[in-house]
């Protein structure tokens, strides 16, 4: 999990809490945890393709926002929606 937290610029406790919240909302575990690390459960493997697709879609939105509005630096999805008049 250390690699993931460094890649996402998030603390390990924050990532663990986010995963636990998602697992609670879904009603099933996404990972099995052991002393050797973590692995996807069968349910986690089932939703992985959709999760990847959602992340790719998010990146496409961010790229579109940067290109459309000539934004330099970071942009959040809410920034893009506000600029497009979706959120008021």
Secondary structure, DSSP 4 states (H G I P E B T S, - for coil): -HHHHHHHT--HHHHHHHHHHHHHHHTS-SEEEETTEEEE-HHHHHHHHHHHHHHHHHHHHHHHHHHHTT--S---HHHHHHHTTS--
